């Protein structure tokens, strides 16, 4: 078998030129406002995640093997080397299915961008808040575009997109933070891209699913730092027909679209496509929970009133969350749609307090999940990636009442973005689990006023226990 040796890289280079050339003044005001809220949300998720079992295991293990004390592990009094801090902090952001998601690009963006970026502020003090925002936007813009290029088939094939796509967001943000030129940014992307990995089977109860974002953030950080020294990566990491990211991580060439990689760079801002979560479960479940919530507002009902629920959604919804529930750990509970519907019907909420080890095999939830039936609707699948979370939900009550609701976008989505007060409320509710209220308020004010901060190292300092 012969393969083309061409190293043409118009898309990888196009991304690198955008990242290296991005300035604060070139970013629209609405994007600057939005990204501060997105970052605040991610930091709240990370602080809540600091005390979770899997986070503490990583903290303990890596503290034993790493004697460096350069960067904060958020929400703790621990310090580690930048790569290990990024690994743990990314894990904490993604630790409880609370963090953001770019639905069309299938990526939790803050979890991969912020850990590497904040580590750089600690290694290189003096970065202004405006420079921090610029680097963050560079990261938030790139990973989702790789996801749009790869289409939902990427995750349907079994790759965990947050882990695979995330390396490019992390590398882009880190490269901008280090002021790498376009040539070195190409290599940063090429070094990060070859480290890309993550399997969706982790969703069935494995703790390692929580770590995928941390590994992606760490890989992007390595990519930027090593490229800065002159180390080279795959220059056509996205385009190469043999062994390139897109060709390798897709079933066939007609399953991805390279043009999406640079489409609208500098004019269409994917940062505005990042959605926030107000349920503590995978984003694919949120439209269904909203549909049930809306129907309950129309005619109140609870678990005891429901005979059957049918959810019609995309193929990705079927594969990702529609499987028959088996108690395999918290991750599987938070991923599974029937379990989350049962939880909502029983508790009237689906947030952090609803997901505990004791509830994973709760007989009431197990029994109720069996009345939920998830179906593939080819018409929804054909709408493409941007509508992959659209659902048509039918509820049949014991009294014979039949209700139906179609929801395209969840609360907090890019189409129904949350208010600043709702986002701040969520942040504070989560952050006080790890830090004193006064420090939480200082961190809130620093993030919301980040463009006025002289040294973004202040953010890193506020994330550690004093």
C-alpha positions in Angstrom: 0.0 0.0 0.0 1.4 3.4 -1.0 0.5 6.7 0.6 0.9 10.3 -0.5 3.9 12.0 1.1 2.4 15.5 0.6 2.6 17.7 3.6 0.1 20.3 2.4 -1.5 21.8 5.4 -3.9 24.7 4.5 -6.3 24.0 7.3 -3.8 23.3 10.1 -1.8 26.4 9.0 -5.0 28.5 8.7 -5.9 27.6 12.3 -2.4 28.4 13.4 -2.4 31.8 11.7 -5.7 32.7 13.3 -4.5 31.7 16.7 -1.1 33.4 16.5 -2.6 36.6 15.1 -5.6 36.9 17.3 -5.8 40.1 19.3 -8.1 41.3 22.1 -9.4 44.2 20.0 -10.4 41.8 17.2 -12.8 39.9 19.4 -16.4 41.2 19.4 -17.6 42.6 22.7 -20.4 40.0 22.9 -17.8 37.2 22.7 -15.7 38.8 25.4 -18.7 39.1 27.7 -19.8 35.5 26.9 -16.4 33.9 27.5 -16.1 35.4 31.0 -19.4 33.8 31.9 -18.4 30.5 30.3 -15.1 30.5 32.2 -16.8 31.4 35.5 -19.1 28.4 35.1 -16.2 26.0 34.4 -14.3 27.2 37.5 -17.4 26.6 39.6 -17.6 23.0 38.2 -13.9 22.4 39.0 -14.2 23.6 42.6 -17.2 21.4 43.2 -15.2 18.6 41.6 -12.2 19.0 44.0 -13.7 16.8 46.7 -15.1 14.0 44.4 -13.7 10.5 44.9 -11.9 10.2 41.6 -10.4 13.7 41.9 -9.0 12.9 45.3 -7.5 9.6 44.0 -5.7 11.6 41.3 -4.6 14.3 43.8 -3.2 11.6 46.2 -1.5 9.6 43.5 0.1 12.5 41.6 1.3 14.2 44.8 3.2 11.0 45.6 5.0 10.9 42.2 5.4 14.7 41.6 7.4 16.8 44.0 7.0 20.0 41.9 5.0 22.7 43.5 4.4 25.2 40.7 0.7 25.2 40.0 -2.5 25.0 42.1 -4.8 22.1 42.2 -8.0 24.1 42.3 -10.1 24.0 45.4 -7.3 22.4 47.4 -4.0 23.5 49.1 -2.0 21.2 46.8 0.5 22.3 44.2 2.0 20.2 41.4 3.8 20.6 38.1 1.9 22.3 35.3 1.1 19.2 33.4 -0.1 17.3 36.4 -2.1 20.2 37.7 -3.7 20.5 34.2 -4.6 16.8 34.3 -6.3 17.0 37.7 -8.0 20.4 37.1 -9.4 19.3 33.8 -10.7 16.1 35.5 -12.3 18.3 38.2 -14.1 20.5 35.6 -15.5 17.5 33.9 -15.9 15.6 37.1 -19.6 15.6 37.6 -21.3 16.3 34.2 -21.9 19.9 35.2 -19.6 21.7 32.7 -20.2 23.4 29.4 -20.7 21.8 26.0 -20.5 22.9 22.4 -23.3 20.6 21.2 -22.7 20.8 17.5 -18.9 20.4 17.9 -19.5 17.8 20.7 -16.9 19.2 23.1 -16.7 20.3 26.7 -14.5 23.3 26.0 -13.7 25.0 29.3 -12.4 21.7 30.8 -9.7 21.4 28.1 -8.8 25.1 27.6 -8.6 26.5 31.2 -6.4 24.0 33.0 -3.5 24.5 30.5 -4.0 28.2 30.2 -4.2 28.9 33.9 -1.1 26.7 34.5 0.8 29.0 32.0 -0.2 32.1 34.1 1.5 30.5 37.1 4.6 29.5 35.2 4.8 32.9 33.4 3.4 35.6 35.7 2.5 38.9 34.2 -0.1 37.9 31.6 -2.8 40.6 31.5 -6.5 39.8 31.9 -7.0 40.9 28.3 -4.2 38.6 27.1 -5.8 35.8 29.1 -9.2 36.4 27.5 -7.6 36.4 24.0 -5.8 33.1 24.7 -9.0 31.6 26.0 -11.0 32.6 22.9 -8.3 31.1 20.7 -8.8 27.8 22.5 -12.6 28.0 22.6 -12.7 28.7 18.8 -10.7 25.8 17.6 -11.8 22.5 19.2 -15.4 22.9 18.2 -14.4 23.5 14.6 -12.6 20.2 14.6 -15.8 18.6 16.0 -17.9 20.2 13.3 -15.4 18.8 10.7 -15.7 15.3 12.2 -19.5 15.3 12.5 -21.4 13.2 15.0 -20.1 10.0 13.3 -16.9 10.5 15.3 -18.6 9.9 18.6 -20.9 7.3 17.1 -17.8 5.4 16.0 -16.7 5.1 19.7 -14.3 8.0 20.2 -14.9 10.2 23.2 -14.8 13.6 21.5 -13.9 15.6 24.5 -10.7 13.6 24.8 -9.9 13.5 21.1 -10.9 17.0 19.9 -9.9 18.6 23.2 -6.2 18.5 22.5 -6.6 21.1 19.7 -8.5 23.5 21.9 -5.9 23.2 24.7 -3.0 23.6 22.3 -4.5 26.6 20.6 -5.2 28.4 23.9 -1.7 27.5 25.3 0.0 28.6 22.1 -1.7 32.0 22.1 -0.8 32.4 25.8 2.8 31.7 25.1 2.8 34.1 22.1 3.9 31.4 19.7 4.2 32.5 16.0 2.2 30.6 13.3 5.0 28.2 12.5 5.4 27.1 16.1 1.6 27.0 16.6 1.4 24.5 13.7 3.9 22.3 15.6 2.0 22.7 18.8 -1.2 21.5 17.1 0.8 18.6 15.5 2.3 17.5 18.8 -1.0 17.7 20.6 -2.9 16.0 17.8 -0.8 12.9 17.9 -1.5 12.4 21.6 -5.3 12.4 20.9 -7.1 9.5 22.5 -10.3 8.5 24.4 -12.8 5.7 24.2 -16.6 6.1 24.7 -16.9 2.8 26.5 -15.6 4.8 29.5 -19.2 6.1 29.8 -20.4 2.8 31.3 -19.3 3.5 34.8 -15.5 4.0 34.5 -13.8 6.7 36.5 -11.4 7.3 33.6 -14.2 9.1 31.7 -13.7 12.0 34.1 -10.0 12.1 33.3 -10.3 12.4 29.6 -10.6 16.2 29.6 -7.7 16.5 31.9 -5.5 14.4 29.6 -6.6 16.4 26.6 -5.7 19.7 28.4 -2.4 18.2 29.5 -1.6 17.1 25.9 -2.3 20.5 24.5 -0.1 22.1 27.2 2.7 19.7 26.3 2.2 20.6 22.6 2.6 24.3 23.1 5.5 24.1 25.6 7.5 21.7 23.6 6.9 23.5 20.3 8.1 26.7 21.9 11.5 25.1 22.3 11.7 24.2 18.6 10.4 20.6 18.8 8.4 19.7 15.7 5.1 18.0 15.3 3.0 16.7 12.4 2.6 19.8 10.3 -0.5 18.5 8.5 -1.9 16.8 11.5 -5.5 17.5 10.4 -5.2 17.0 6.6 -2.8 14.0 6.1 -4.7 11.3 4.2 -2.6 8.6 5.9 -2.4 8.9 9.7 -3.8 12.4 10.0 -6.4 13.1 12.7 -9.4 13.4 10.4 -8.7 10.4 8.2 -7.7 8.2 11.2 -10.6 9.1 13.5 -13.3 8.7 10.9 -14.6 5.7 9.0 -14.2 7.2 5.6 -13.3 10.4 3.8 -16.9 11.3 3.2 -17.6 11.3 6.9 -15.6 14.5 7.6 -15.4 18.0 6.0 -12.1 19.8 6.2 -13.6 23.1 5.2 -15.3 23.3 8.6 -11.9 23.6 10.2 -11.4 27.2 9.1 -15.0 28.2 8.1 -15.7 31.6 9.4 -12.6 32.1 11.4 -12.6 35.6 12.7 -16.2 36.3 11.7 -18.3 33.4 13.0 -17.4 32.9 16.7 -17.9 29.3 17.9 -17.5 30.6 21.5 -21.1 31.8 21.2 -22.1 28.2 20.4 -21.0 26.9 23.9 -23.9 26.0 26.1 -24.2 25.6 29.9 -25.7 22.9 31.9 -28.3 23.2 34.6 -28.7 19.5 35.1 -25.8 17.3 36.5 -25.9 14.9 33.6 -24.6 14.5 30.0 -25.8 17.3 27.7 -27.7 14.8 25.4 -30.3 14.3 28.2 -31.1 18.0 28.8 -33.6 18.6 26.0 -35.7 15.6 27.2 -35.6 16.8 30.8 -36.7 20.2 29.6 -39.6 18.7 27.6 -40.9 16.8 30.7 -40.4 19.9 32.9 -42.5 22.0 30.4 -45.2 19.3 30.3 -45.4 19.3 34.1 -45.8 23.0 34.1 -48.8 22.5 31.7 -50.3 19.7 33.8 -48.5 18.7 37.0 -47.6 15.0 37.3 -45.0 12.9 39.1 -43.5 9.5 39.0 -46.7 7.7 40.4 -48.8 9.2 37.6 -46.7 8.1 34.6 -47.5 4.9 32.6 -45.0 5.3 29.7 -42.5 7.8 28.2 -41.2 7.6 24.6 -38.3 9.7 23.5 -37.6 10.1 19.8 -34.2 11.4 19.0 -31.1 11.3 16.7 -28.9 8.3 16.3 -26.3 9.9 18.5 -28.9 10.3 21.3 -29.8 6.6 20.9 -26.2 5.4 21.0 -24.9 7.9 23.6 -27.7 7.9 26.2 -30.5 5.6 25.1 -29.2 2.2 26.2 -31.0 0.1 28.8 -29.8 1.2 32.2 -27.5 -1.0 34.3 -26.0 0.2 37.6 -22.3 0.5 36.8 -21.3 3.6 38.7 -22.1 7.3 38.8 -20.8 8.0 35.4 -23.2 5.5 33.8 -26.1 7.0 35.8 -25.3 10.5 34.6 -25.0 9.4 31.0 -28.1 7.3 30.9 -31.4 9.0 29.7 -33.9 6.6 31.3 -32.2 6.8 34.7 -32.1 10.7 34.5 -35.8 10.8 33.6 -36.6 8.5 36.5 -34.5 10.8 38.8 -36.3 13.9 37.6 -39.7 12.3 38.1 -38.9 11.1 41.6 -37.0 14.1 42.9 -38.1 17.0 40.8 -34.5 17.8 40.0 -31.4 16.3 38.4 -28.5 18.2 40.0 -25.6 17.3 42.2 -27.6 16.0 45.2 -29.4 13.5 43.0 -26.3 11.6 42.1 -24.8 9.6 44.9 -23.3 6.1 45.0 -26.3 5.0 47.1 -28.7 6.0 44.3 -27.0 4.2 41.4 -28.8 1.0 42.1 -31.9 2.6 43.8 -34.8 0.1 43.1 -37.3 2.9 42.6 -35.1 4.5 39.9 -34.3 1.2 38.3 -38.0 0.2 38.1 -39.1 3.6 36.8 -36.4 3.7 34.1 -38.0 0.7 32.5 -41.1 2.7 31.4 -38.8 4.9 29.3 -38.3 3.9 25.7 -35.8 5.7 23.5 -36.3 5.5 19.7 -34.2 6.6 16.7 -35.9 9.2 14.5 -34.1 9.3 11.2 -35.7 12.7 10.4 -33.9 14.2 13.4 -30.6 12.5 12.5 -30.9 14.0 9.0 -31.0 17.5 10.4 -27.3 17.1 11.2 -25.0 17.9 14.1 -26.6 21.2 15.1 -29.9 19.5 15.8 -28.5 16.3 17.2 -30.1 16.9 20.7 -33.5 17.7 19.3 -36.1 15.3 20.8 -39.8 14.6 20.5 -41.1 13.3 23.9 -44.4 11.6 24.4 -45.8 11.0 27.9 -48.7 8.7 28.7 -50.3 9.1 32.2 -52.2 6.5 34.1 -55.4 8.5 33.7 -55.2 8.1 29.9 -53.8 11.7 29.3 -51.3 11.8 26.4 -48.9 14.7 26.1 -46.2 15.5 23.6 -43.5 18.1 23.4 -40.7 18.8 20.9 -37.5 20.6 22.2 -34.7 21.6 20.0 -32.5 23.4 22.5 -32.0 23.1 26.2 -32.0 25.8 28.9 -28.6 27.4 29.0 -28.0 26.5 25.3 -26.5 28.9 22.8 -30.1 29.5 21.6 -31.5 30.0 25.2 -28.4 31.2 26.9 -28.7 31.8 30.7 -28.7 35.1 32.4 -25.6 36.4 34.2 -27.5 36.0 37.5 -28.3 32.4 36.9 -24.7 31.6 36.0 -23.4 33.4 39.0 -25.9 31.6 41.2 -24.8 28.2 39.9 -21.1 29.2 40.3 -21.5 30.3 43.9 -23.5 27.2 44.8 -20.8 24.9 43.5 -17.7 26.9 44.5 -18.6 27.3 48.2 -18.2 23.5 48.4 -14.4 24.0 48.2 -13.6 27.7 49.2 -14.8 30.2 51.8 -17.6 32.5 50.6 -15.4 35.6 50.7 -12.9 34.0 48.4 -15.6 32.7 46.1 -16.8 36.3 45.8 -13.3 37.6 45.0 -12.9 34.9 42.3 -16.3 35.8 40.9 -15.4 39.5 40.7 -12.0 38.8 39.2 -13.5 36.7 36.4 -16.3 39.0 35.6 -13.8 41.9 35.6 -11.0 40.0 34.0 -10.3 42.6 31.3 -9.3 45.0 34.0 -7.0 42.6 35.8 -3.3 43.5 35.4 -1.9 40.0 36.1 -4.1 36.9 35.5 -2.0 35.0 38.0 -4.5 36.4 40.5 -7.1 34.0 39.1 -4.9 31.0 39.8 -4.1 32.2 43.3 -7.9 32.6 44.1 -8.5 29.0 42.9 -6.3 27.5 45.6 -7.1 27.1 49.3 -5.3 29.6 51.4 
